[in-house]
């Protein structure tokens, strides 16, 4: 498969879509990032913490 070509502005349609979604859902992304940071810092993962992380991932997907 040949590499994707860029538009004259250097940003293709996929980049615009991804950036738009990131901006729109930045609060949810930040919340998910904090959860992952807490999980990594704890050194161990309890079932309840993993369930919270999965719930946040599902919320991001639905958003």
PEFENJO-V508804 format. One record per pair of residues at least 6 apart in sequence whose C-alpha atoms are under 6 Angstrom apart, sorted by the first residue. I is the first residue (numbers start at 0). J is the second residue. D is the distance in whole Angstrom. If there is no record, write none. Layout:
BEGIN
i=I j=J d=D
i=I j=J d=D
END
This chain:
BEGIN
i=5 j=11 d=5
END
